[in-house]
Amino acid sequence: MYGVLSGILWWEFLRNHKNGNFPLLHIWIGAIIFPIVFSGVVELLQKYCTTYRGGYWLDFVANIIGVTLGSLISYYVMKPCMDKH
């Protein structure tokens, strides 16, 4: 889920910055840091705000892996495709 979220954020960012001159700090914050922090907050909310769900470290690690894979795929697959158009 977070890999797809990261991919969508990458797609939107790359679509709006087709000239290739884009600030990498913005994409780091928007498409990588934000989904990781969001997934951590969701895990904490599951642990402390529900009685039937738990927050697990392995879920958080899986979310980070998803964000990483989504970002890598987006950058190395979507970026060349968008550069062609």
PDB file of N, CA, C and O in Angstrom, chain B, residues numbered from 101:
ATOM      1  N   MET B 101       0.820  -1.186   0.000  1.00  0.00           N
ATOM      2  CA  MET B 101       0.000   0.000   0.000  1.00  0.00           C
ATOM      3  C   MET B 101       0.871   1.260   0.000  1.00  0.00           C
ATOM      4  O   MET B 101       0.610   2.197  -0.754  1.00  0.00           O
ATOM      5  N   TYR B 102       1.898   1.280   0.841  1.00  0.00           N
ATOM      6  CA  TYR B 102       2.737   2.471   0.917  1.00  0.00           C
ATOM      7  C   TYR B 102       3.671   2.573  -0.279  1.00  0.00           C
ATOM      8  O   TYR B 102       4.109   3.669  -0.631  1.00  0.00           O
ATOM      9  N   GLY B 103       3.979   1.452  -0.903  1.00  0.00           N
ATOM     10  CA  GLY B 103       4.738   1.486  -2.149  1.00  0.00           C
ATOM     11  C   GLY B 103       3.941   2.155  -3.250  1.00  0.00           C
ATOM     12  O   GLY B 103       4.483   2.932  -4.037  1.00  0.00           O
ATOM     13  N   VAL B 104       2.650   1.852  -3.305  1.00  0.00           N
ATOM     14  CA  VAL B 104       1.773   2.480  -4.301  1.00  0.00           C
ATOM     15  C   VAL B 104       1.614   3.968  -3.987  1.00  0.00           C
ATOM     16  O   VAL B 104       1.635   4.798  -4.896  1.00  0.00           O
ATOM     17  N   LEU B 105       1.455   4.308  -2.715  1.00  0.00           N
ATOM     18  CA  LEU B 105       1.361   5.717  -2.325  1.00  0.00           C
ATOM     19  C   LEU B 105       2.615   6.471  -2.752  1.00  0.00           C
ATOM     20  O   LEU B 105       2.533   7.561  -3.318  1.00  0.00           O
ATOM     21  N   SER B 106       3.760   5.888  -2.480  1.00  0.00           N
ATOM     22  CA  SER B 106       5.020   6.514  -2.882  1.00  0.00           C
ATOM     23  C   SER B 106       5.114   6.637  -4.398  1.00  0.00           C
ATOM     24  O   SER B 106       5.563   7.661  -4.914  1.00  0.00           O
ATOM     25  N   GLY B 107       4.693   5.598  -5.111  1.00  0.00           N
ATOM     26  CA  GLY B 107       4.715   5.637  -6.573  1.00  0.00           C
ATOM     27  C   GLY B 107       3.820   6.722  -7.138  1.00  0.00           C
ATOM     28  O   GLY B 107       4.192   7.400  -8.097  1.00  0.00           O
ATOM     29  N   ILE B 108       2.646   6.894  -6.556  1.00  0.00           N
ATOM     30  CA  ILE B 108       1.726   7.936  -7.015  1.00  0.00           C
ATOM     31  C   ILE B 108       2.316   9.321  -6.753  1.00  0.00           C
ATOM     32  O   ILE B 108       2.211  10.213  -7.594  1.00  0.00           O
ATOM     33  N   LEU B 109       2.930   9.497  -5.599  1.00  0.00           N
ATOM     34  CA  LEU B 109       3.553  10.787  -5.301  1.00  0.00           C
ATOM     35  C   LEU B 109       4.717  11.071  -6.248  1.00  0.00           C
ATOM     36  O   LEU B 109       4.897  12.207  -6.689  1.00  0.00           O
ATOM     37  N   TRP B 110       5.514  10.035  -6.566  1.00  0.00           N
ATOM     38  CA  TRP B 110       6.596  10.186  -7.547  1.00  0.00           C
ATOM     39  C   TRP B 110       6.027  10.553  -8.911  1.00  0.00           C
ATOM     40  O   TRP B 110       6.525  11.465  -9.571  1.00  0.00           O
ATOM     41  N   TRP B 111       4.988   9.847  -9.332  1.00  0.00           N
ATOM     42  CA  TRP B 111       4.389  10.098 -10.642  1.00  0.00           C
ATOM     43  C   TRP B 111       3.916  11.547 -10.744  1.00  0.00           C
ATOM     44  O   TRP B 111       4.176  12.227 -11.736  1.00  0.00           O
ATOM     45  N   GLU B 112       3.230  12.002  -9.724  1.00  0.00           N
ATOM     46  CA  GLU B 112       2.725  13.375  -9.735  1.00  0.00           C
ATOM     47  C   GLU B 112       3.878  14.374  -9.756  1.00  0.00           C
ATOM     48  O   GLU B 112       3.826  15.367 -10.481  1.00  0.00           O
ATOM     49  N   PHE B 113       4.903  14.121  -8.978  1.00  0.00           N
ATOM     50  CA  PHE B 113       6.053  15.023  -8.942  1.00  0.00           C
ATOM     51  C   PHE B 113       6.771  15.056 -10.287  1.00  0.00           C
ATOM     52  O   PHE B 113       7.090  16.130 -10.797  1.00  0.00           O
ATOM     53  N   LEU B 114       7.022  13.891 -10.857  1.00  0.00           N
ATOM     54  CA  LEU B 114       7.717  13.833 -12.146  1.00  0.00           C
ATOM     55  C   LEU B 114       6.879  14.451 -13.264  1.00  0.00           C
ATOM     56  O   LEU B 114       7.419  15.076 -14.177  1.00  0.00           O
ATOM     57  N   ARG B 115       5.580  14.278 -13.189  1.00  0.00           N
ATOM     58  CA  ARG B 115       4.692  14.856 -14.196  1.00  0.00           C
ATOM     59  C   ARG B 115       4.739  16.380 -14.148  1.00  0.00           C
ATOM     60  O   ARG B 115       4.660  17.032 -15.189  1.00  0.00           O
ATOM     61  N   ASN B 116       4.864  16.942 -12.976  1.00  0.00           N
ATOM     62  CA  ASN B 116       4.901  18.396 -12.823  1.00  0.00           C
ATOM     63  C   ASN B 116       6.286  18.997 -13.027  1.00  0.00           C
ATOM     64  O   ASN B 116       6.419  20.217 -13.132  1.00  0.00           O
ATOM     65  N   HIS B 117       7.316  18.161 -13.083  1.00  0.00           N
ATOM     66  CA  HIS B 117       8.687  18.644 -13.267  1.00  0.00           C
ATOM     67  C   HIS B 117       9.331  17.929 -14.447  1.00  0.00           C
ATOM     68  O   HIS B 117      10.388  17.315 -14.304  1.00  0.00           O
ATOM     69  N   LYS B 118       8.703  18.006 -15.595  1.00  0.00           N
ATOM     70  CA  LYS B 118       9.186  17.296 -16.781  1.00  0.00           C
ATOM     71  C   LYS B 118      10.495  17.847 -17.329  1.00  0.00           C
ATOM     72  O   LYS B 118      11.194  17.149 -18.064  1.00  0.00           O
ATOM     73  N   ASN B 119      10.835  19.068 -16.992  1.00  0.00           N
ATOM     74  CA  ASN B 119      12.056  19.653 -17.535  1.00  0.00           C
ATOM     75  C   ASN B 119      13.323  19.047 -16.931  1.00  0.00           C
ATOM     76  O   ASN B 119      14.423  19.353 -17.390  1.00  0.00           O
ATOM     77  N   GLY B 120      13.194  18.210 -15.930  1.00  0.00           N
ATOM     78  CA  GLY B 120      14.339  17.538 -15.332  1.00  0.00           C
ATOM     79  C   GLY B 120      15.037  18.347 -14.261  1.00  0.00           C
ATOM     80  O   GLY B 120      15.916  17.832 -13.569  1.00  0.00           O
ATOM     81  N   ASN B 121      14.663  19.598 -14.113  1.00  0.00           N
ATOM     82  CA  ASN B 121      15.257  20.445 -13.096  1.00  0.00           C
ATOM     83  C   ASN B 121      14.326  20.468 -11.887  1.00  0.00           C
ATOM     84  O   ASN B 121      13.444  21.320 -11.782  1.00  0.00           O
ATOM     85  N   PHE B 122      14.536  19.523 -10.983  1.00  0.00           N
ATOM     86  CA  PHE B 122      13.651  19.462  -9.837  1.00  0.00           C
ATOM     87  C   PHE B 122      14.456  19.330  -8.552  1.00  0.00           C
ATOM     88  O   PHE B 122      15.526  18.721  -8.539  1.00  0.00           O
ATOM     89  N   PRO B 123      13.939  19.900  -7.481  1.00  0.00           N
ATOM     90  CA  PRO B 123      14.636  19.828  -6.197  1.00  0.00           C
ATOM     91  C   PRO B 123      14.456  18.445  -5.563  1.00  0.00           C
ATOM     92  O   PRO B 123      13.338  18.043  -5.243  1.00  0.00           O
ATOM     93  N   LEU B 124      15.555  17.732  -5.386  1.00  0.00           N
ATOM     94  CA  LEU B 124      15.466  16.384  -4.827  1.00  0.00           C
ATOM     95  C   LEU B 124      14.992  16.379  -3.380  1.00  0.00           C
ATOM     96  O   LEU B 124      14.397  15.399  -2.931  1.00  0.00           O
ATOM     97  N   LEU B 125      15.244  17.450  -2.650  1.00  0.00           N
ATOM     98  CA  LEU B 125      14.783  17.509  -1.267  1.00  0.00           C
ATOM     99  C   LEU B 125      13.264  17.419  -1.198  1.00  0.00           C
ATOM    100  O   LEU B 125      12.730  16.764  -0.303  1.00  0.00           O
ATOM    101  N   HIS B 126      12.567  18.057  -2.115  1.00  0.00           N
ATOM    102  CA  HIS B 126      11.099  18.016  -2.117  1.00  0.00           C
ATOM    103  C   HIS B 126      10.590  16.601  -2.336  1.00  0.00           C
ATOM    104  O   HIS B 126       9.655  16.165  -1.665  1.00  0.00           O
ATOM    105  N   ILE B 127      11.198  15.883  -3.270  1.00  0.00           N
ATOM    106  CA  ILE B 127      10.731  14.524  -3.530  1.00  0.00           C
ATOM    107  C   ILE B 127      11.101  13.588  -2.385  1.00  0.00           C
ATOM    108  O   ILE B 127      10.356  12.658  -2.077  1.00  0.00           O
ATOM    109  N   TRP B 128      12.243  13.828  -1.758  1.00  0.00           N
ATOM    110  CA  TRP B 128      12.614  13.014  -0.597  1.00  0.00           C
ATOM    111  C   TRP B 128      11.582  13.170   0.508  1.00  0.00           C
ATOM    112  O   TRP B 128      11.154  12.190   1.117  1.00  0.00           O
ATOM    113  N   ILE B 129      11.193  14.395   0.755  1.00  0.00           N
ATOM    114  CA  ILE B 129      10.216  14.639   1.817  1.00  0.00           C
ATOM    115  C   ILE B 129       8.840  14.137   1.406  1.00  0.00           C
ATOM    116  O   ILE B 129       8.169  13.454   2.181  1.00  0.00           O
ATOM    117  N   GLY B 130       8.419  14.468   0.200  1.00  0.00           N
ATOM    118  CA  GLY B 130       7.058  14.151  -0.220  1.00  0.00           C
ATOM    119  C   GLY B 130       6.797  12.697  -0.524  1.00  0.00           C
ATOM    120  O   GLY B 130       5.747  12.172  -0.153  1.00  0.00           O
ATOM    121  N   ALA B 131       7.721  12.030  -1.188  1.00  0.00           N
ATOM    122  CA  ALA B 131       7.447  10.671  -1.656  1.00  0.00           C
ATOM    123  C   ALA B 131       8.157   9.592  -0.854  1.00  0.00           C
ATOM    124  O   ALA B 131       7.885   8.407  -1.042  1.00  0.00           O
ATOM    125  N   ILE B 132       9.061   9.980   0.038  1.00  0.00           N
ATOM    126  CA  ILE B 132       9.764   8.959   0.812  1.00  0.00           C
ATOM    127  C   ILE B 132       9.529   9.150   2.312  1.00  0.00           C
ATOM    128  O   ILE B 132       9.051   8.236   2.984  1.00  0.00           O
ATOM    129  N   ILE B 133       9.858  10.319   2.834  1.00  0.00           N
ATOM    130  CA  ILE B 133       9.735  10.552   4.274  1.00  0.00           C
ATOM    131  C   ILE B 133       8.268  10.558   4.712  1.00  0.00           C
ATOM    132  O   ILE B 133       7.924   9.924   5.710  1.00  0.00           O
ATOM    133  N   PHE B 134       7.401  11.262   3.982  1.00  0.00           N
ATOM    134  CA  PHE B 134       5.989  11.341   4.366  1.00  0.00           C
ATOM    135  C   PHE B 134       5.322   9.963   4.466  1.00  0.00           C
ATOM    136  O   PHE B 134       4.686   9.685   5.482  1.00  0.00           O
ATOM    137  N   PRO B 135       5.439   9.083   3.451  1.00  0.00           N
ATOM    138  CA  PRO B 135       4.798   7.772   3.599  1.00  0.00           C
ATOM    139  C   PRO B 135       5.365   6.940   4.752  1.00  0.00           C
ATOM    140  O   PRO B 135       4.631   6.183   5.387  1.00  0.00           O
ATOM    141  N   ILE B 136       6.665   7.076   5.025  1.00  0.00           N
ATOM    142  CA  ILE B 136       7.255   6.328   6.142  1.00  0.00           C
ATOM    143  C   ILE B 136       6.706   6.842   7.471  1.00  0.00           C
ATOM    144  O   ILE B 136       6.320   6.046   8.328  1.00  0.00           O
ATOM    145  N   VAL B 137       6.667   8.151   7.649  1.00  0.00           N
ATOM    146  CA  VAL B 137       6.129   8.728   8.885  1.00  0.00           C
ATOM    147  C   VAL B 137       4.644   8.394   9.019  1.00  0.00           C
ATOM    148  O   VAL B 137       4.178   8.052  10.106  1.00  0.00           O
ATOM    149  N   PHE B 138       3.910   8.491   7.926  1.00  0.00           N
ATOM    150  CA  PHE B 138       2.480   8.176   7.945  1.00  0.00           C
ATOM    151  C   PHE B 138       2.246   6.725   8.369  1.00  0.00           C
ATOM    152  O   PHE B 138       1.349   6.448   9.164  1.00  0.00           O
ATOM    153  N   SER B 139       3.048   5.803   7.841  1.00  0.00           N
ATOM    154  CA  SER B 139       2.874   4.397   8.218  1.00  0.00           C
ATOM    155  C   SER B 139       3.210   4.181   9.687  1.00  0.00           C
ATOM    156  O   SER B 139       2.575   3.363  10.352  1.00  0.00           O
ATOM    157  N   GLY B 140       4.203   4.906  10.201  1.00  0.00           N
ATOM    158  CA  GLY B 140       4.527   4.811  11.625  1.00  0.00           C
ATOM    159  C   GLY B 140       3.398   5.326  12.498  1.00  0.00           C
ATOM    160  O   GLY B 140       3.081   4.732  13.528  1.00  0.00           O
ATOM    161  N   VAL B 141       2.796   6.424  12.088  1.00  0.00           N
ATOM    162  CA  VAL B 141       1.663   6.983  12.837  1.00  0.00           C
ATOM    163  C   VAL B 141       0.489   6.010  12.825  1.00  0.00           C
ATOM    164  O   VAL B 141      -0.172   5.826  13.847  1.00  0.00           O
ATOM    165  N   VAL B 142       0.227   5.393  11.692  1.00  0.00           N
ATOM    166  CA  VAL B 142      -0.865   4.417  11.602  1.00  0.00           C
ATOM    167  C   VAL B 142      -0.599   3.235  12.535  1.00  0.00           C
ATOM    168  O   VAL B 142      -1.510   2.771  13.222  1.00  0.00           O
ATOM    169  N   GLU B 143       0.631   2.750  12.563  1.00  0.00           N
ATOM    170  CA  GLU B 143       0.964   1.641  13.467  1.00  0.00           C
ATOM    171  C   GLU B 143       0.775   2.051  14.926  1.00  0.00           C
ATOM    172  O   GLU B 143       0.256   1.267  15.721  1.00  0.00           O
ATOM    173  N   LEU B 144       1.182   3.253  15.285  1.00  0.00           N
ATOM    174  CA  LEU B 144       0.994   3.724  16.659  1.00  0.00           C
ATOM    175  C   LEU B 144      -0.484   3.883  16.995  1.00  0.00           C
ATOM    176  O   LEU B 144      -0.909   3.537  18.097  1.00  0.00           O
ATOM    177  N   LEU B 145      -1.264   4.400  16.061  1.00  0.00           N
ATOM    178  CA  LEU B 145      -2.703   4.525  16.294  1.00  0.00           C
ATOM    179  C   LEU B 145      -3.358   3.160  16.460  1.00  0.00           C
ATOM    180  O   LEU B 145      -4.258   2.997  17.284  1.00  0.00           O
ATOM    181  N   GLN B 146      -2.914   2.185  15.687  1.00  0.00           N
ATOM    182  CA  GLN B 146      -3.466   0.838  15.826  1.00  0.00           C
ATOM    183  C   GLN B 146      -3.150   0.260  17.202  1.00  0.00           C
ATOM    184  O   GLN B 146      -3.977  -0.433  17.794  1.00  0.00           O
ATOM    185  N   LYS B 147      -1.961   0.544  17.704  1.00  0.00           N
ATOM    186  CA  LYS B 147      -1.565  -0.011  18.995  1.00  0.00           C
ATOM    187  C   LYS B 147      -2.274   0.668  20.164  1.00  0.00           C
ATOM    188  O   LYS B 147      -2.754  -0.004  21.076  1.00  0.00           O
ATOM    189  N   TYR B 148      -2.340   1.996  20.136  1.00  0.00           N
ATOM    190  CA  TYR B 148      -2.812   2.725  21.307  1.00  0.00           C
ATOM    191  C   TYR B 148      -4.261   3.191  21.238  1.00  0.00           C
ATOM    192  O   TYR B 148      -4.821   3.582  22.263  1.00  0.00           O
ATOM    193  N   CYS B 149      -4.875   3.163  20.083  1.00  0.00           N
ATOM    194  CA  CYS B 149      -6.234   3.704  19.967  1.00  0.00           C
ATOM    195  C   CYS B 149      -7.286   2.655  19.636  1.00  0.00           C
ATOM    196  O   CYS B 149      -8.466   2.985  19.517  1.00  0.00           O
ATOM    197  N   THR B 150      -6.883   1.410  19.488  1.00  0.00           N
ATOM    198  CA  THR B 150      -7.857   0.352  19.232  1.00  0.00           C
ATOM    199  C   THR B 150      -7.638  -0.780  20.219  1.00  0.00           C
ATOM    200  O   THR B 150      -6.564  -0.921  20.804  1.00  0.00           O
ATOM    201  N   THR B 151      -8.665  -1.572  20.389  1.00  0.00           N
ATOM    202  CA  THR B 151      -8.537  -2.733  21.273  1.00  0.00           C
ATOM    203  C   THR B 151      -8.393  -4.027  20.479  1.00  0.00           C
ATOM    204  O   THR B 151      -8.072  -5.068  21.052  1.00  0.00           O
ATOM    205  N   TYR B 152      -8.623  -3.977  19.193  1.00  0.00           N
ATOM    206  CA  TYR B 152      -8.615  -5.185  18.380  1.00  0.00           C
ATOM    207  C   TYR B 152      -7.486  -5.215  17.355  1.00  0.00           C
ATOM    208  O   TYR B 152      -7.359  -6.193  16.619  1.00  0.00           O
ATOM    209  N   ARG B 153      -6.673  -4.180  17.290  1.00  0.00           N
ATOM    210  CA  ARG B 153      -5.541  -4.137  16.361  1.00  0.00           C
ATOM    211  C   ARG B 153      -4.281  -3.860  17.159  1.00  0.00           C
ATOM    212  O   ARG B 153      -4.328  -3.327  18.268  1.00  0.00           O
ATOM    213  N   GLY B 154      -3.166  -4.228  16.578  1.00  0.00           N
ATOM    214  CA  GLY B 154      -1.891  -3.959  17.233  1.00  0.00           C
ATOM    215  C   GLY B 154      -0.932  -3.285  16.281  1.00  0.00           C
ATOM    216  O   GLY B 154      -1.049  -3.411  15.062  1.00  0.00           O
ATOM    217  N   GLY B 155       0.011  -2.573  16.845  1.00  0.00           N
ATOM    218  CA  GLY B 155       1.067  -1.973  16.041  1.00  0.00           C
ATOM    219  C   GLY B 155       2.297  -2.858  16.116  1.00  0.00           C
ATOM    220  O   GLY B 155       2.772  -3.165  17.209  1.00  0.00           O
ATOM    221  N   TYR B 156       2.811  -3.265  14.987  1.00  0.00           N
ATOM    222  CA  TYR B 156       3.925  -4.202  14.965  1.00  0.00           C
ATOM    223  C   TYR B 156       5.111  -3.608  14.223  1.00  0.00           C
ATOM    224  O   TYR B 156       4.955  -2.952  13.193  1.00  0.00           O
ATOM    225  N   TRP B 157       6.302  -3.850  14.766  1.00  0.00           N
ATOM    226  CA  TRP B 157       7.522  -3.358  14.139  1.00  0.00           C
ATOM    227  C   TRP B 157       7.723  -3.960  12.759  1.00  0.00           C
ATOM    228  O   TRP B 157       8.176  -3.273  11.844  1.00  0.00           O
ATOM    229  N   LEU B 158       7.392  -5.233  12.599  1.00  0.00           N
ATOM    230  CA  LEU B 158       7.589  -5.864  11.293  1.00  0.00           C
ATOM    231  C   LEU B 158       6.659  -5.270  10.230  1.00  0.00           C
ATOM    232  O   LEU B 158       7.025  -5.194   9.057  1.00  0.00           O
ATOM    233  N   ASP B 159       5.476  -4.856  10.633  1.00  0.00           N
ATOM    234  CA  ASP B 159       4.596  -4.151   9.689  1.00  0.00           C
ATOM    235  C   ASP B 159       5.225  -2.831   9.256  1.00  0.00           C
ATOM    236  O   ASP B 159       5.183  -2.460   8.083  1.00  0.00           O
ATOM    237  N   PHE B 160       5.806  -2.136  10.220  1.00  0.00           N
ATOM    238  CA  PHE B 160       6.462  -0.867   9.914  1.00  0.00           C
ATOM    239  C   PHE B 160       7.654  -1.083   8.981  1.00  0.00           C
ATOM    240  O   PHE B 160       7.859  -0.313   8.043  1.00  0.00           O
ATOM    241  N   VAL B 161       8.430  -2.123   9.236  1.00  0.00           N
ATOM    242  CA  VAL B 161       9.567  -2.447   8.357  1.00  0.00           C
ATOM    243  C   VAL B 161       9.066  -2.809   6.960  1.00  0.00           C
ATOM    244  O   VAL B 161       9.661  -2.394   5.965  1.00  0.00           O
ATOM    245  N   ALA B 162       7.996  -3.567   6.877  1.00  0.00           N
ATOM    246  CA  ALA B 162       7.423  -3.919   5.571  1.00  0.00           C
ATOM    247  C   ALA B 162       6.940  -2.669   4.838  1.00  0.00           C
ATOM    248  O   ALA B 162       7.086  -2.570   3.620  1.00  0.00           O
ATOM    249  N   ASN B 163       6.374  -1.726   5.563  1.00  0.00           N
ATOM    250  CA  ASN B 163       5.943  -0.468   4.948  1.00  0.00           C
ATOM    251  C   ASN B 163       7.135   0.315   4.401  1.00  0.00           C
ATOM    252  O   ASN B 163       7.059   0.888   3.314  1.00  0.00           O
ATOM    253  N   ILE B 164       8.226   0.337   5.149  1.00  0.00           N
ATOM    254  CA  ILE B 164       9.436   1.025   4.687  1.00  0.00           C
ATOM    255  C   ILE B 164       9.987   0.351   3.438  1.00  0.00           C
ATOM    256  O   ILE B 164      10.415   1.028   2.503  1.00  0.00           O
ATOM    257  N   ILE B 165       9.979  -0.972   3.420  1.00  0.00           N
ATOM    258  CA  ILE B 165      10.434  -1.699   2.229  1.00  0.00           C
ATOM    259  C   ILE B 165       9.534  -1.372   1.041  1.00  0.00           C
ATOM    260  O   ILE B 165      10.021  -1.195  -0.075  1.00  0.00           O
ATOM    261  N   GLY B 166       8.231  -1.292   1.271  1.00  0.00           N
ATOM    262  CA  GLY B 166       7.301  -0.934   0.199  1.00  0.00           C
ATOM    263  C   GLY B 166       7.560   0.457  -0.346  1.00  0.00           C
ATOM    264  O   GLY B 166       7.532   0.665  -1.559  1.00  0.00           O
ATOM    265  N   VAL B 167       7.810   1.407   0.537  1.00  0.00           N
ATOM    266  CA  VAL B 167       8.120   2.775   0.099  1.00  0.00           C
ATOM    267  C   VAL B 167       9.415   2.786  -0.703  1.00  0.00           C
ATOM    268  O   VAL B 167       9.510   3.457  -1.731  1.00  0.00           O
ATOM    269  N   THR B 168      10.408   2.044  -0.233  1.00  0.00           N
ATOM    270  CA  THR B 168      11.695   1.990  -0.933  1.00  0.00           C
ATOM    271  C   THR B 168      11.537   1.387  -2.319  1.00  0.00           C
ATOM    272  O   THR B 168      12.033   1.941  -3.300  1.00  0.00           O
ATOM    273  N   LEU B 169      10.850   0.258  -2.404  1.00  0.00           N
ATOM    274  CA  LEU B 169      10.643  -0.379  -3.713  1.00  0.00           C
ATOM    275  C   LEU B 169       9.790   0.494  -4.630  1.00  0.00           C
ATOM    276  O   LEU B 169      10.083   0.620  -5.819  1.00  0.00           O
ATOM    277  N   GLY B 170       8.743   1.093  -4.084  1.00  0.00           N
ATOM    278  CA  GLY B 170       7.906   1.982  -4.885  1.00  0.00           C
ATOM    279  C   GLY B 170       8.686   3.169  -5.418  1.00  0.00           C
ATOM    280  O   GLY B 170       8.488   3.583  -6.560  1.00  0.00           O
ATOM    281  N   SER B 171       9.567   3.716  -4.600  1.00  0.00           N
ATOM    282  CA  SER B 171      10.383   4.850  -5.038  1.00  0.00           C
ATOM    283  C   SER B 171      11.388   4.438  -6.096  1.00  0.00           C
ATOM    284  O   SER B 171      11.576   5.147  -7.084  1.00  0.00           O
ATOM    285  N   LEU B 172      12.036   3.301  -5.898  1.00  0.00           N
ATOM    286  CA  LEU B 172      13.018   2.836  -6.885  1.00  0.00           C
ATOM    287  C   LEU B 172      12.361   2.533  -8.225  1.00  0.00           C
ATOM    288  O   LEU B 172      12.868   2.925  -9.276  1.00  0.00           O
ATOM    289  N   ILE B 173      11.241   1.839  -8.183  1.00  0.00           N
ATOM    290  CA  ILE B 173      10.528   1.513  -9.424  1.00  0.00           C
ATOM    291  C   ILE B 173      10.046   2.789 -10.101  1.00  0.00           C
ATOM    292  O   ILE B 173      10.157   2.936 -11.319  1.00  0.00           O
ATOM    293  N   SER B 174       9.518   3.700  -9.313  1.00  0.00           N
ATOM    294  CA  SER B 174       9.019   4.950  -9.895  1.00  0.00           C
ATOM    295  C   SER B 174      10.131   5.746 -10.544  1.00  0.00           C
ATOM    296  O   SER B 174       9.962   6.276 -11.642  1.00  0.00           O
ATOM    297  N   TYR B 175      11.257   5.833  -9.878  1.00  0.00           N
ATOM    298  CA  TYR B 175      12.345   6.644 -10.418  1.00  0.00           C
ATOM    299  C   TYR B 175      12.965   6.003 -11.647  1.00  0.00           C
ATOM    300  O   TYR B 175      13.221   6.686 -12.639  1.00  0.00           O
ATOM    301  N   TYR B 176      13.209   4.702 -11.593  1.00  0.00           N
ATOM    302  CA  TYR B 176      13.931   4.052 -12.685  1.00  0.00           C
ATOM    303  C   TYR B 176      13.037   3.540 -13.814  1.00  0.00           C
ATOM    304  O   TYR B 176      13.543   3.199 -14.883  1.00  0.00           O
ATOM    305  N   VAL B 177      11.736   3.479 -13.606  1.00  0.00           N
ATOM    306  CA  VAL B 177      10.824   3.035 -14.665  1.00  0.00           C
ATOM    307  C   VAL B 177       9.978   4.205 -15.174  1.00  0.00           C
ATOM    308  O   VAL B 177       9.918   4.451 -16.379  1.00  0.00           O
ATOM    309  N   MET B 178       9.331   4.919 -14.263  1.00  0.00           N
ATOM    310  CA  MET B 178       8.455   6.012 -14.700  1.00  0.00           C
ATOM    311  C   MET B 178       9.223   7.209 -15.235  1.00  0.00           C
ATOM    312  O   MET B 178       8.805   7.820 -16.218  1.00  0.00           O
ATOM    313  N   LYS B 179      10.335   7.551 -14.605  1.00  0.00           N
ATOM    314  CA  LYS B 179      11.080   8.732 -15.050  1.00  0.00           C
ATOM    315  C   LYS B 179      11.541   8.611 -16.495  1.00  0.00           C
ATOM    316  O   LYS B 179      11.337   9.557 -17.256  1.00  0.00           O
ATOM    317  N   PRO B 180      12.157   7.496 -16.927  1.00  0.00           N
ATOM    318  CA  PRO B 180      12.530   7.397 -18.347  1.00  0.00           C
ATOM    319  C   PRO B 180      11.324   7.445 -19.287  1.00  0.00           C
ATOM    320  O   PRO B 180      11.412   8.012 -20.376  1.00  0.00           O
ATOM    321  N   CYS B 181      10.212   6.862 -18.880  1.00  0.00           N
ATOM    322  CA  CYS B 181       9.005   6.911 -19.720  1.00  0.00           C
ATOM    323  C   CYS B 181       8.482   8.334 -19.852  1.00  0.00           C
ATOM    324  O   CYS B 181       8.043   8.732 -20.930  1.00  0.00           O
ATOM    325  N   MET B 182       8.521   9.094 -18.783  1.00  0.00           N
ATOM    326  CA  MET B 182       8.038  10.472 -18.831  1.00  0.00           C
ATOM    327  C   MET B 182       9.020  11.372 -19.575  1.00  0.00           C
ATOM    328  O   MET B 182       8.610  12.366 -20.173  1.00  0.00           O
ATOM    329  N   ASP B 183      10.302  11.041 -19.548  1.00  0.00           N
ATOM    330  CA  ASP B 183      11.285  11.836 -20.285  1.00  0.00           C
ATOM    331  C   ASP B 183      11.086  11.721 -21.786  1.00  0.00           C
ATOM    332  O   ASP B 183      11.425  12.644 -22.527  1.00  0.00           O
ATOM    333  N   LYS B 184      10.541  10.599 -22.247  1.00  0.00           N
ATOM    334  CA  LYS B 184      10.306  10.391 -23.678  1.00  0.00           C
ATOM    335  C   LYS B 184       9.180  11.272 -24.200  1.00  0.00           C
ATOM    336  O   LYS B 184       9.180  11.656 -25.370  1.00  0.00           O
ATOM    337  N   HIS B 185       8.229  11.591 -23.344  1.00  0.00           N
ATOM    338  CA  HIS B 185       7.047  12.344 -23.796  1.00  0.00           C
ATOM    339  C   HIS B 185       7.280  13.790 -23.608  1.00  0.00           C
ATOM    340  O   HIS B 185       6.410  14.602 -23.925  1.00  0.00           O
TER     341      HIS B 185
END
